Amino acid sequence: MEKFFKLKENGTNAKTEVIAGVTTFMTMAYILAVNPSILSAAGIDPTAALIATCLASFVGTLLMAFMANYPFALAPGMGLNAYFAYTVCLTMGYDWKIALAAVAVEGIIFIILSLTNVREAIFNAVPSTLKKGVSAGIGLFIAFIGLQGSHLVVNNNATLVSYVHFSTAFHTEGICAILALVGLFVTTILYTKRIRAAILLGILITWILGIICQALGFYTVTPEAGFYSLYPSFGVTDFSKFGETFGQVFNADFSGVSISNFIVVLLAFLFVDMFDTIGTLVGVATKAKMLDKNEKLPRIKPALLADAIATLVGAIFGTSTTTTYVESSAGVGAGARTGLASVVTGILFLLAIFFAPIFTAIPGFATAPALIFVGFFMVSAVKDIDFHDKTEAVPAFLCFLAMPLMYSISEGIAIGVISYVILNLCTKQAKKVTPLMYILAVLFVCKYVFL
């Protein structure tokens, strides 16, 4: 174990890696409930989607562990699954097997790009200031996700978002928001006392407090409003359902499918996945101080290749695009520095097939404190941005501002790249811009014009 994962060399130990791996899983466990729900809208059986989600996450995360020795976990990506179900299948009217075929082709393309160093070149071409902006942006983004999951931030038709009204919905949204705040304070206090499992303990304590509140009647189960029982339940997974999705990508019927429309779907998957993955790797690696003196991530090629293979494997299993998860930062915050943490996370995803009812009972308000707390740490990258040089600072600012407000890592990267190129061209500092950055800027502009 020491020889393969190089624990001492990376300043960690087996206990820390195991705890961090569990922490990453706990912050990602929501995907076990959310992904089957979203994919079922496309016509995929929820149980089959659950099994595919667990297996894709298991394979992808272990690939990352053994190919790159990084503590990054993979699972079907949020946003990508919504695009899969609601846009490709429901709006455009394509069968889910066609959508899986697009994901599979995307995976094959990414494997080729990873083997030819194209994705690595894109990663290395991103200037240091944008990497810091990406890290801060992901921090704001996951904190915002945490605020939503805790119901502290809710929809408002006038202002888009607002705080929860505690008095009018106390037994549902209100109590969840309060518990999330308590969990955040508990996590912060434990971390301040240098308890390495602070983030994991914060999740568990918040969940337990929620269970107590339900028992005392402070939390009301209201399924029609999305508030389910917090008690863990036991059930048996119907493995026969997996046959409904496994390998169905090869049975897609393309008759009546226009090539141009299929290419549009494919390109959309490509753009979002490529830059979500790169953005996540940049942000999490920056937080973990894994970048070298040239702001490059060692072993980026096997990391990107693992991500690409996972996408293809996930499509064969029957789920939307599998990608590197920003929630890996929770494990990094708990001390993860090697692939051993990913092995733990991957195994837990495999076990989740058998204990899915327990893991899916973890509510959003319980994982919210971890996301908010880790977001706080990632935003600290802002302090390293040179705000005196506006051609460096403004693109970074737009980058980390856009991610939470547009609810997309890839959109933040796109705006950051475009603004970086334009500002440096207009201020006669074109030498700072690499050729690949020009290409990326043009591609991003074309994306907004044609997609």
Phi, psi and chi 1 to 4 in degrees:
 res  aa     phi    psi   chi1   chi2   chi3   chi4
   1 MET       -  -49.1 -176.0 -178.6  -62.9      -
   2 GLU   -62.0  -42.5  169.4   61.0   38.7      -
   3 LYS   -65.7  -40.2 -176.6  177.6 -179.7 -179.4
   4 PHE   -78.4  -49.5 -175.0   85.4      -      -
   5 PHE   -88.7  -12.1  -67.7  110.8      -      -
   6 LYS    54.1   56.7  -59.1  176.9 -178.3  178.2
   7 LEU   -62.6  -49.5  -58.6  178.6      -      -
   8 LYS   -63.2  -40.6  -69.8 -177.8  180.0  179.0
   9 GLU   -61.1  -31.2 -179.5 -179.3  -38.5      -
  10 ASN   -96.4    9.5  -73.3  -76.9      -      -
  11 GLY    67.6   39.2      -      -      -      -
  12 THR  -141.7 -178.7 -174.1      -      -      -
  13 ASN  -144.8  169.4   56.2   60.3      -      -
  14 ALA   -60.7  -41.4      -      -      -      -
  15 LYS   -61.5  -46.0  179.7 -178.9  178.0 -179.0
  16 THR   -62.3  -42.6  -61.9      -      -      -
  17 GLU   -64.6  -40.1  -66.3  -66.7  -60.0      -
  18 VAL   -65.0  -47.5  169.9      -      -      -
  19 ILE   -61.3  -42.7  -69.0  174.4      -      -
  20 ALA   -66.0  -38.2      -      -      -      -
  21 GLY   -64.0  -40.2      -      -      -      -
  22 VAL   -66.0  -40.3  174.3      -      -      -
  23 THR   -60.2  -46.3  -60.0      -      -      -
  24 THR   -58.9  -44.7  -63.6      -      -      -
  25 PHE   -61.3  -43.8  172.5   77.8      -      -
  26 MET   -61.8  -36.2  -67.1  -67.3  -80.5      -
  27 THR   -77.4  -17.2   59.7      -      -      -
  28 MET  -101.0   -8.6  -67.1  174.4   60.7      -
  29 ALA   -58.8  -23.3      -      -      -      -
  30 TYR   -60.2  -25.5   68.0   86.4      -      -
  31 ILE   -63.9  -25.2 -164.1   64.6      -      -
  32 LEU   -67.1  -26.6  -61.4  177.0      -      -
  33 ALA   -95.6  -39.1      -      -      -      -
  34 VAL   -74.5  -45.5  175.2      -      -      -
  35 ASN   -61.7  -48.0 -156.9   48.8      -      -
  36 PRO   -60.0  -35.6  -26.5   37.1      -      -
  37 SER   -64.5  -44.1  174.8      -      -      -
  38 ILE   -69.8  -46.3  -69.1  176.5      -      -
  39 LEU   -68.3  -25.7  -64.8 -174.3      -      -
  40 SER   -65.1  -26.6   65.1      -      -      -
  41 ALA   -65.3  -23.6      -      -      -      -
  42 ALA   -88.3   -3.8      -      -      -      -
  43 GLY   104.3    4.4      -      -      -      -
  44 ILE   -86.1  134.8  -61.6  177.3      -      -
  45 ASP   -59.9  130.5 -179.9   82.8      -      -
  46 PRO   -57.5  -40.8  -25.1   35.0      -      -
  47 THR   -66.1  -41.9  -58.7      -      -      -
  48 ALA   -62.8  -40.3      -      -      -      -
  49 ALA   -65.2  -37.4      -      -      -      -
  50 LEU   -63.7  -46.5  171.6   63.6      -      -
  51 ILE   -63.8  -43.7  -62.8  173.1      -      -
  52 ALA   -62.3  -39.6      -      -      -      -
  53 THR   -62.2  -47.2  -61.5      -      -      -
  54 CYS   -62.7  -45.4  -68.3      -      -      -
  55 LEU   -69.2  -41.4  -69.5  176.9      -      -
  56 ALA   -63.4  -40.6      -      -      -      -
  57 SER   -66.7  -41.1  -57.3      -      -      -
  58 PHE   -61.6  -51.7  167.3   70.3      -      -
  59 VAL   -65.2  -47.6  172.4      -      -      -
  60 GLY   -62.0  -43.5      -      -      -      -
  61 THR   -68.0  -38.2  -56.0      -      -      -
  62 LEU   -69.8  -33.9 -101.2   62.7      -      -
  63 LEU   -60.0  -43.8  -75.8  170.9      -      -
  64 MET   -62.6  -39.6 -177.4   65.6   72.0      -
  65 ALA   -66.3  -47.7      -      -      -      -
  66 PHE   -87.5  -24.6  -67.5  114.6      -      -
  67 MET   -88.6  -33.4  -67.4  177.2   65.2      -
  68 ALA  -122.9  -13.3      -      -      -      -
  69 ASN    56.7   45.2 -167.1   25.7      -      -
  70 TYR  -117.9  149.4  -80.1  132.8      -      -
  71 PRO   -84.9   44.6   33.7  -36.6      -      -
  72 PHE  -105.3  131.1  -54.5  146.2      -      -
  73 ALA  -103.2  151.3      -      -      -      -
  74 LEU  -122.7  150.2  -70.9   81.4      -      -
  75 ALA  -165.0  167.4      -      -      -      -
  76 PRO   -56.5  127.3  -29.8   38.8      -      -
  77 GLY   -76.0  137.4      -      -      -      -
  78 MET   -69.7  144.2  -69.0  -65.4  -66.8      -
  79 GLY    92.6  -51.9      -      -      -      -
  80 LEU   -67.9  -38.3  -72.5  161.7      -      -
  81 ASN   -69.3  -35.1   52.1    8.2      -      -
  82 ALA   -67.6  -41.4      -      -      -      -
  83 TYR   -62.2  -41.7  176.5   75.2      -      -
  84 PHE   -56.4  -52.8  179.6  104.1      -      -
  85 ALA   -80.8  -52.5      -      -      -      -
  86 TYR   -83.6  -29.8  -60.1  116.9      -      -
  87 THR   -94.9  -58.2  -59.7      -      -      -
  88 VAL   -66.8  -46.9  178.5      -      -      -
  89 CYS   -86.2  -51.5  -65.4      -      -      -
  90 LEU   -79.9  -47.0  -65.1 -177.1      -      -
  91 THR   -78.3  -48.9  -58.1      -      -      -
  92 MET   -82.0  -16.1  -59.8  178.5   72.0      -
  93 GLY    82.3   15.6      -      -      -      -
  94 TYR   -82.5  146.5  -70.3  126.7      -      -
  95 ASP   -65.1  148.1 -176.3   75.7      -      -
  96 TRP   -62.8  -22.6   56.2  -93.5      -      -
  97 LYS   -69.3  -34.6  -64.4  176.7 -175.4  177.9
  98 ILE   -64.6  -43.1  -60.8  -67.6      -      -
  99 ALA   -62.6  -40.2      -      -      -      -
 100 LEU   -64.1  -35.9  -75.7  178.2      -      -
 101 ALA   -63.5  -40.1      -      -      -      -
 102 ALA   -63.3  -39.9      -      -      -      -
 103 VAL   -65.0  -41.3  173.9      -      -      -
 104 ALA   -64.3  -44.0      -      -      -      -
 105 VAL   -62.6  -40.8  173.7      -      -      -
 106 GLU   -57.8  -43.4  171.5 -152.5  -12.6      -
 107 GLY   -61.6  -41.9      -      -      -      -
 108 ILE   -64.0  -43.7  -66.5  171.6      -      -
 109 ILE   -61.2  -42.0  -67.4  173.8      -      -
 110 PHE   -67.0  -34.3  -85.8  164.2      -      -
 111 ILE   -62.8  -44.2  -70.2  173.4      -      -
 112 ILE   -63.9  -45.7  -64.5  171.7      -      -
 113 LEU   -63.4  -36.6  -66.3  179.5      -      -
 114 SER   -69.3  -39.2  -61.5      -      -      -
 115 LEU   -70.1  -26.8  -70.9  172.8      -      -
 116 THR   -97.3    9.7   54.6      -      -      -
 117 ASN    70.8   10.6  -61.6  -37.2      -      -
 118 VAL   -66.8  -46.9  173.1      -      -      -
 119 ARG   -65.1  -36.9  -67.3  180.0   85.3 -172.5
 120 GLU   -64.8  -40.2 -179.4  179.3   -2.3      -
 121 ALA   -63.5  -38.9      -      -      -      -
 122 ILE   -62.6  -44.5  -66.4  172.6      -      -
 123 PHE   -58.9  -47.5 -179.6   92.6      -      -
 124 ASN   -73.6  -20.4  -67.2  -26.9      -      -
 125 ALA   -79.3  -17.4      -      -      -      -
 126 VAL   -69.8  122.5  177.3      -      -      -
 127 PRO   -63.7  156.7   21.9  -32.3      -      -
 128 SER   -55.8  -41.7  176.4      -      -      -
 129 THR   -63.4  -36.0 -172.3      -      -      -
 130 LEU   -72.5  -33.0  -75.5 -174.8      -      -
 131 LYS   -62.4  -39.9  -71.9  177.3 -179.4  176.1
 132 LYS   -69.5  -37.5  -65.7  179.3  176.1   66.7
 133 GLY   -64.3  -38.8      -      -      -      -
 134 VAL   -63.5  -45.0  166.7      -      -      -
 135 SER   -59.4  -46.9 -179.1      -      -      -
 136 ALA   -65.8  -39.3      -      -      -      -
 137 GLY   -64.1  -41.8      -      -      -      -
 138 ILE   -64.4  -36.5  -70.0  176.6      -      -
 139 GLY   -60.3  -47.8      -      -      -      -
 140 LEU   -63.5  -39.1  -69.9  173.8      -      -
 141 PHE   -64.1  -50.1 -177.3   55.9      -      -
 142 ILE   -71.0  -29.7   65.0  173.2      -      -
 143 ALA   -65.4  -40.0      -      -      -      -
 144 PHE   -64.6  -39.8 -174.1   51.6      -      -
 145 ILE   -60.8  -41.7  -68.6  173.5      -      -
 146 GLY   -62.8  -42.1      -      -      -      -
 147 LEU   -63.1  -36.4  -69.0  171.2      -      -
 148 GLN   -71.1  -44.9  -72.0 -178.8  -56.2      -
 149 GLY   -62.7  -27.5      -      -      -      -
 150 SER   -87.9   -8.9   65.7      -      -      -
 151 HIS    69.6   15.4  -61.5  -74.7      -      -
 152 LEU   -68.9  -35.0  -83.0  163.8      -      -
 153 VAL  -110.0  126.9  169.1      -      -      -
 154 VAL  -129.9  168.5  -65.3      -      -      -
 155 ASN   -68.8  145.3  178.0   66.8      -      -
 156 ASN  -143.1  119.6 -176.0  -63.5      -      -
 157 ASN   -64.0  -24.2  -68.3  -27.5      -      -
 158 ALA   -87.2  -40.0      -      -      -      -
 159 THR  -116.7    9.1   61.5      -      -      -
 160 LEU    74.8  -53.6  -62.4 -177.1      -      -
 161 VAL  -132.6  157.1  -67.6      -      -      -
 162 SER  -158.4  174.7  178.9      -      -      -
 163 TYR   -85.2  157.0   69.0   92.5      -      -
 164 VAL   -69.0  144.6   63.6      -      -      -
 165 HIS   -90.0  101.0  -66.3  -72.5      -      -
 166 PHE   -59.7  -39.1  -66.9   94.4      -      -
 167 SER   -72.8  -36.8   58.2      -      -      -
 168 THR   -80.8  -20.4   57.2      -      -      -
 169 ALA  -137.6   46.8      -      -      -      -
 170 PHE   -61.2  -43.0  175.9   77.7      -      -
 171 HIS   -79.1   -1.1  -65.7  -71.2      -      -
 172 THR  -126.7  -89.6   50.7      -      -      -
 173 GLU   -63.0  -41.0  -69.2 -178.8  -25.2      -
 174 GLY   -60.9  -50.8      -      -      -      -
 175 ILE   -67.8  -33.8 -169.6   63.3      -      -
 176 CYS   -63.2  -43.0  -70.9      -      -      -
 177 ALA   -63.7  -42.3      -      -      -      -
 178 ILE   -64.1  -44.5  -68.3  171.9      -      -
 179 LEU   -62.5  -37.8  -72.5  169.1      -      -
 180 ALA   -64.9  -40.9      -      -      -      -
 181 LEU   -64.1  -42.8  -75.7  173.2      -      -
 182 VAL   -61.0  -43.4  171.8      -      -      -
 183 GLY   -62.3  -37.6      -      -      -      -
 184 LEU   -64.9  -43.3  177.8   59.3      -      -
 185 PHE   -65.4  -41.1  -65.0  145.8      -      -
 186 VAL   -62.1  -46.1  168.2      -      -      -
 187 THR   -60.5  -44.7  -57.9      -      -      -
 188 THR   -63.5  -43.3  -56.0      -      -      -
 189 ILE   -64.2  -44.9  -68.0  169.4      -      -
 190 LEU   -63.1  -41.3  -68.4  174.5      -      -
 191 TYR   -66.5  -40.0 -164.2   91.9      -      -
 192 THR   -61.6  -32.5  -58.2      -      -      -
 193 LYS   -83.2    7.5  -69.0 -178.2  175.7  -65.2
 194 ARG    63.1   37.3  -59.4 -170.0  178.8 -174.5
 195 ILE   -88.7  113.1  -62.8  175.1      -      -
 196 ARG   -62.4  -28.1  -64.0  -56.5  -65.1  -90.4
 197 ALA   -91.8   23.2      -      -      -      -
 198 ALA   -56.5  -44.3      -      -      -      -
 199 ILE   -67.1  -45.0  -63.2  175.6      -      -
 200 LEU   -63.3  -45.8  173.8   58.5      -      -
 201 LEU   -62.1  -36.5  -71.4  173.5      -      -
 202 GLY   -60.8  -41.5      -      -      -      -
 203 ILE   -63.4  -49.2  -65.9  171.8      -      -
 204 LEU   -65.4  -43.2  -64.2  176.4      -      -
 205 ILE   -63.9  -41.5  -69.3  171.3      -      -
 206 THR   -63.2  -42.0  -53.3      -      -      -
 207 TRP   -63.3  -45.5 -175.0   20.5      -      -
 208 ILE   -61.5  -41.9  -68.3  170.9      -      -
 209 LEU   -61.9  -36.5  -70.9  174.6      -      -
 210 GLY   -64.8  -41.5      -      -      -      -
 211 ILE   -62.2  -41.6  -68.7  173.1      -      -
 212 ILE   -63.0  -42.7  -66.2  172.9      -      -
 213 CYS   -62.6  -37.8  -74.4      -      -      -
 214 GLN   -66.1  -41.6 -179.8  175.5  -28.7      -
 215 ALA   -63.6  -34.1      -      -      -      -
 216 LEU   -88.1   -6.2  -65.0  176.2      -      -
 217 GLY    91.4    3.8      -      -      -      -
 218 PHE   -75.0  -29.5  -66.4  113.1      -      -
 219 TYR  -107.5  125.9  173.8   88.3      -      -
 220 THR  -106.9  126.2  -57.9      -      -      -
 221 VAL   -71.9  118.4  177.0      -      -      -
 222 THR  -136.3   80.1  -44.5      -      -      -
 223 PRO   -55.2  -37.6  -24.9   36.2      -      -
 224 GLU   -65.6  -20.0   60.6  -86.9   15.7      -
 225 ALA  -102.1    1.2      -      -      -      -
 226 GLY    90.8   17.8      -      -      -      -
 227 PHE  -113.9  103.7  -64.0   92.0      -      -
 228 TYR  -101.3  170.3  -57.0   95.7      -      -
 229 SER   -60.2  139.7  174.1      -      -      -
 230 LEU   -90.3   -7.1  -55.8  178.7      -      -
 231 TYR   -73.0  134.1  -59.2  143.8      -      -
 232 PRO   -68.6  137.8   24.7  -33.9      -      -
 233 SER  -119.0  164.0   58.8      -      -      -
 234 PHE  -118.9  138.8  -61.5   90.7      -      -
 235 GLY  -158.7  172.0      -      -      -      -
 236 VAL  -109.8  129.1  178.7      -      -      -
 237 THR   -78.6  132.3  -56.6      -      -      -
 238 ASP   -85.6   94.9 -176.5    2.0      -      -
 239 PHE   -69.0  -19.4  -70.2   95.3      -      -
 240 SER   -64.5  -23.7   65.2      -      -      -
 241 LYS   -65.1  -24.7  -67.3  -70.6 -173.7  179.7
 242 PHE   -60.1  -28.2 -174.7   46.7      -      -
 243 GLY   -63.4  -18.8      -      -      -      -
 244 GLU   -74.5  -19.6  -64.5 -174.6   17.7      -
 245 THR  -119.7  -29.1   58.3      -      -      -
 246 PHE   -62.3  122.1  179.3   70.1      -      -
 247 GLY    76.4    1.0      -      -      -      -
 248 GLN   -69.4  -15.6  -68.1  -57.1  -50.6      -
 249 VAL   -59.8  -27.8   63.7      -      -      -
 250 PHE   -83.5   -6.7  -57.2  111.9      -      -
 251 ASN  -106.4   15.0  -65.3  -33.7      -      -
 252 ALA   -65.8  134.9      -      -      -      -
 253 ASP   -98.0  109.1 -178.0    7.2      -      -
 254 PHE   -91.3    3.7  -75.7   89.6      -      -
 255 SER   -65.9  128.6   59.8      -      -      -
 256 GLY    87.3   -0.5      -      -      -      -
 257 VAL   -96.7  120.2  177.8      -      -      -
 258 SER   -74.0  138.4  113.9      -      -      -
 259 ILE   -60.5  -41.4  -64.1  -62.2      -      -
 260 SER   -63.9  -42.5   58.8      -      -      -
 261 ASN   -66.8  -37.9  -74.3  -19.8      -      -
 262 PHE   -64.4  -38.9 -177.0   77.4      -      -
 263 ILE   -65.0  -38.5  -69.5  175.5      -      -
 264 VAL   -61.5  -45.2  168.4      -      -      -
 265 VAL   -61.3  -45.4  171.6      -      -      -
 266 LEU   -61.5  -45.1  175.0   61.8      -      -
 267 LEU   -64.3  -36.7  -72.2  177.3      -      -
 268 ALA   -62.6  -45.1      -      -      -      -
 269 PHE   -61.1  -42.7  -83.5  126.1      -      -
 270 LEU   -61.2  -50.4  -83.2  169.8      -      -
 271 PHE   -60.4  -51.1  -91.8  102.9      -      -
 272 VAL   -64.9  -46.7  176.8      -      -      -
 273 ASP   -66.1  -44.1 -172.1   22.3      -      -
 274 MET   -59.4  -47.3  174.4  178.5  -73.9      -
 275 PHE   -87.4  -21.8  -68.0   99.9      -      -
 276 ASP   -66.4  -42.9  -90.9    8.0      -      -
 277 THR   -65.1  -48.7  -61.2      -      -      -
 278 ILE   -62.1  -43.3  -69.9  176.1      -      -
 279 GLY   -62.2  -42.1      -      -      -      -
 280 THR   -65.1  -45.0  -61.1      -      -      -
 281 LEU   -61.6  -43.6  -72.4  174.3      -      -
 282 VAL   -61.9  -50.4  170.0      -      -      -
 283 GLY   -64.2  -49.2      -      -      -      -
 284 VAL   -68.6  -40.5  178.7      -      -      -
 285 ALA   -65.6  -36.1      -      -      -      -
 286 THR   -64.2  -44.0  -60.6      -      -      -
 287 LYS   -63.0  -37.7  176.7   58.4 -170.7  172.3
 288 ALA   -83.5    0.8      -      -      -      -
 289 LYS    57.1   44.0  -59.3 -173.6 -174.3  -56.9
 290 MET   -95.8  -10.7  -68.1  176.4  176.3      -
 291 LEU   -74.7  145.9  -57.8 -177.0      -      -
 292 ASP   -82.5 -173.4   60.2   22.4      -      -
 293 LYS   -64.6  -18.6   60.6 -178.1  179.9 -179.6
 294 ASN   -98.1   14.7  -63.8  -43.7      -      -
 295 GLU    63.2   31.8  -62.4  -69.1  -28.5      -
 296 LYS  -112.6  150.3  -64.2 -178.9  179.4 -179.6
 297 LEU   -95.2  115.1  179.3   63.7      -      -
 298 PRO   -60.2  148.1  -21.8   34.1      -      -
 299 ARG    60.2   30.7  -52.9 -172.3  -55.6  -78.6
 300 ILE   -66.5  -33.9  179.3   64.1      -      -
 301 LYS   -61.9  -51.6 -175.5  174.1 -178.0  177.9
 302 PRO   -65.6  -29.6   19.0  -31.5      -      -
 303 ALA   -65.2  -45.7      -      -      -      -
 304 LEU   -67.8  -36.0  -68.0  172.3      -      -
 305 LEU   -67.1  -40.5 -176.2   58.5      -      -
 306 ALA   -61.0  -42.2      -      -      -      -
 307 ASP   -63.1  -41.4 -175.9  -83.5      -      -
 308 ALA   -67.4  -44.5      -      -      -      -
 309 ILE   -63.0  -39.2  -64.9  173.6      -      -
 310 ALA   -61.6  -36.4      -      -      -      -
 311 THR   -63.0  -44.6  -67.3      -      -      -
 312 LEU   -65.9  -46.0  175.8   58.9      -      -
 313 VAL   -62.3  -42.0  171.8      -      -      -
 314 GLY   -61.1  -39.6      -      -      -      -
 315 ALA   -64.0  -38.6      -      -      -      -
 316 ILE   -66.6  -38.0  -65.9  173.7      -      -
 317 PHE   -68.0  -34.1  -73.6  151.5      -      -
 318 GLY   118.3   33.5      -      -      -      -
 319 THR  -133.1  164.1 -175.2      -      -      -
 320 SER   -68.4  179.7   52.9      -      -      -
 321 THR   -49.6  124.0  -53.7      -      -      -
 322 THR   -91.1  128.8  -57.0      -      -      -
 323 THR  -144.3  166.1 -173.2      -      -      -
 324 THR   -68.5  135.1  -54.0      -      -      -
 325 TYR   -98.8  136.0 -107.9   59.4      -      -
 326 VAL   -65.7  -23.7   68.6      -      -      -
 327 GLU   -65.1  -10.2  -78.5   83.1   -6.4      -
 328 SER   -58.0  -24.6  -58.0      -      -      -
 329 SER   -63.4  -25.3   54.8      -      -      -
 330 ALA   -65.9  -41.1      -      -      -      -
 331 GLY   -67.6  -39.5      -      -      -      -
 332 VAL   -62.0  -40.2  167.7      -      -      -
 333 GLY   -64.8  -25.9      -      -      -      -
 334 ALA   -88.5    1.9      -      -      -      -
 335 GLY   112.8    0.6      -      -      -      -
 336 ALA   -64.6  133.5      -      -      -      -
 337 ARG  -138.7   -6.8  -68.4  -63.2 -179.9  -88.3
 338 THR  -135.6  176.0   73.1      -      -      -
 339 GLY   -68.9  -12.7      -      -      -      -
 340 LEU   -60.9  -39.0  178.8   56.9      -      -
 341 ALA   -61.7  -38.8      -      -      -      -
 342 SER   -67.0  -35.8  -67.1      -      -      -
 343 VAL   -60.4  -44.8  170.7      -      -      -
 344 VAL   -61.4  -47.2  174.0      -      -      -
 345 THR   -60.1  -45.1  -56.2      -      -      -
 346 GLY   -62.2  -42.8      -      -      -      -
 347 ILE   -63.2  -39.2  -69.4  174.4      -      -
 348 LEU   -65.0  -34.9  -72.6  173.3      -      -
 349 PHE   -65.4  -38.1  -91.8  115.7      -      -
 350 LEU   -65.7  -45.0 -177.4   63.0      -      -
 351 LEU   -65.6  -26.9  -66.3  175.7      -      -
 352 ALA   -61.7  -22.0      -      -      -      -
 353 ILE   -59.1  -38.5  -64.4  177.5      -      -
 354 PHE   -85.6  -27.2  -55.8   97.4      -      -
 355 PHE  -119.4   29.7  -57.4   99.8      -      -
 356 ALA   -53.9  -42.1      -      -      -      -
 357 PRO   -59.1  -30.4  -26.5   37.5      -      -
 358 ILE   -72.7  -50.2  -64.3  176.9      -      -
 359 PHE   -67.6  -35.8  -67.1  120.9      -      -
 360 THR   -73.7   -9.5   54.5      -      -      -
 361 ALA   -78.4  -13.8      -      -      -      -
 362 ILE   -66.8  114.1  -59.1  173.1      -      -
 363 PRO   -77.7  162.0   30.5  -35.6      -      -
 364 GLY   -62.1  -33.6      -      -      -      -
 365 PHE   -69.8  -18.7   69.4   78.5      -      -
 366 ALA   -81.1  -33.2      -      -      -      -
 367 THR   -88.2  -15.8   56.8      -      -      -
 368 ALA   -57.2  -44.7      -      -      -      -
 369 PRO   -57.6  -36.4  -27.2   36.6      -      -
 370 ALA   -65.1  -43.1      -      -      -      -
 371 LEU   -66.5  -43.0  -63.4  176.1      -      -
 372 ILE   -65.3  -42.4  -63.0  170.2      -      -
 373 PHE   -66.6  -44.5 -171.0   69.1      -      -
 374 VAL   -68.2  -36.0  172.2      -      -      -
 375 GLY   -59.1  -39.0      -      -      -      -
 376 PHE   -57.7  -43.6  158.1   72.6      -      -
 377 PHE   -68.6  -38.9  -82.9  107.6      -      -
 378 MET   -70.8  -31.0  -63.2 -168.5   72.1      -
 379 VAL   -65.0  -20.3  168.9      -      -      -
 380 SER   -61.0  -15.7   64.5      -      -      -
 381 ALA   -62.8  -19.3      -      -      -      -
 382 VAL   -58.4  -34.5  168.8      -      -      -
 383 LYS   -64.2  -19.1   71.7  179.6 -172.0  -56.6
 384 ASP   -92.9   -0.7  -63.6  -40.0      -      -
 385 ILE   -81.0  135.8  -63.6  173.4      -      -
 386 ASP   -81.0   95.2 -177.4    7.4      -      -
 387 PHE   -77.3   -7.2  -77.7   93.6      -      -
 388 HIS   -78.0  -27.3  -64.7  -69.2      -      -
 389 ASP   -97.1  101.7 -174.7  -15.2      -      -
 390 LYS   -66.0  -27.8  -59.3  -57.4 -178.2  -72.5
 391 THR   -70.5  -18.5   61.8      -      -      -
 392 GLU   -95.0  -42.7  -65.2  -75.1  -45.8      -
 393 ALA   -75.2  -43.2      -      -      -      -
 394 VAL   -62.6  -46.5  171.3      -      -      -
 395 PRO   -59.8  -40.7  -25.4   36.4      -      -
 396 ALA   -62.7  -41.9      -      -      -      -
 397 PHE   -62.2  -48.0  167.9   71.9      -      -
 398 LEU   -62.3  -35.2  -66.8  175.4      -      -
 399 CYS   -62.5  -53.1 -179.8      -      -      -
 400 PHE   -79.5  -16.1   68.9   71.3      -      -
 401 LEU   -76.9  -38.5 -178.1   67.0      -      -
 402 ALA   -71.0  -34.0      -      -      -      -
 403 MET   -57.1  -54.0  -73.5 -173.7 -171.9      -
 404 PRO   -72.9  -37.4   26.1  -34.4      -      -
 405 LEU   -71.9  -31.0  -63.9 -175.5      -      -
 406 MET   -99.5   -0.6  -63.4 -178.3  179.7      -
 407 TYR    56.0   44.0 -146.2   75.1      -      -
 408 SER  -160.1  124.9  170.7      -      -      -
 409 ILE   -66.1  -43.1  -66.0  173.1      -      -
 410 SER   -65.0  -35.6   60.6      -      -      -
 411 GLU   -66.5  -38.1  -61.8  -56.6  -22.7      -
 412 GLY   -61.4  -42.7      -      -      -      -
 413 ILE   -64.4  -44.2  -65.6  173.6      -      -
 414 ALA   -58.8  -48.6      -      -      -      -
 415 ILE   -65.8  -37.9  -68.6  172.4      -      -
 416 GLY   -63.6  -44.7      -      -      -      -
 417 VAL   -65.7  -48.8  168.3      -      -      -
 418 ILE   -59.9  -47.5  -66.6  171.1      -      -
 419 SER   -67.1  -34.5   60.0      -      -      -
 420 TYR   -63.6  -45.9 -174.6   87.1      -      -
 421 VAL   -65.5  -47.3  171.4      -      -      -
 422 ILE   -63.0  -47.0  -68.8  174.9      -      -
 423 LEU   -63.9  -41.4  -74.6  174.8      -      -
 424 ASN   -73.7  -29.4  -79.1  -76.2      -      -
 425 LEU   -69.5  -44.4  -85.1  176.4      -      -
 426 CYS   -71.9  -19.3  -66.4      -      -      -
 427 THR  -105.0   17.3   54.5      -      -      -
 428 LYS    57.3   42.0  -60.7 -179.5 -179.9 -179.9
 429 GLN  -122.7   39.4  -60.2 -176.2   69.7      -
 430 ALA   -61.4  -24.1      -      -      -      -
 431 LYS   -63.7  -22.6  -69.1 -177.2  178.5  179.6
 432 LYS   -73.1  -21.4  -70.1  168.8   52.5 -179.7
 433 VAL   -91.8  124.1 -175.1      -      -      -
 434 THR   -76.6  155.1   62.6      -      -      -
 435 PRO   -55.0  -38.7  -27.5   36.3      -      -
 436 LEU   -66.3  -31.1 -166.1   51.6      -      -
 437 MET   -66.1  -36.3  -77.6  -69.8  -73.6      -
 438 TYR   -62.0  -44.8  -73.9  113.7      -      -
 439 ILE   -62.1  -44.5  -64.7  173.5      -      -
 440 LEU   -62.3  -42.4  -70.6  176.4      -      -
 441 ALA   -61.3  -43.7      -      -      -      -
 442 VAL   -63.4  -44.2  171.0      -      -      -
 443 LEU   -62.0  -40.8  -71.2  175.5      -      -
 444 PHE   -66.3  -41.1  -82.4  130.5      -      -
 445 VAL   -61.8  -44.0  170.0      -      -      -
 446 CYS   -61.5  -36.0  -69.6      -      -      -
 447 LYS   -60.6  -45.0  169.7 -161.0  168.5 -172.5
 448 TYR   -70.5  -28.1  -71.1  121.7      -      -
 449 VAL   -80.3  -41.8  172.9      -      -      -
 450 PHE  -107.5  -19.1  -61.5  111.2      -      -
 451 LEU  -105.2      -  -66.2 -176.8      -      -
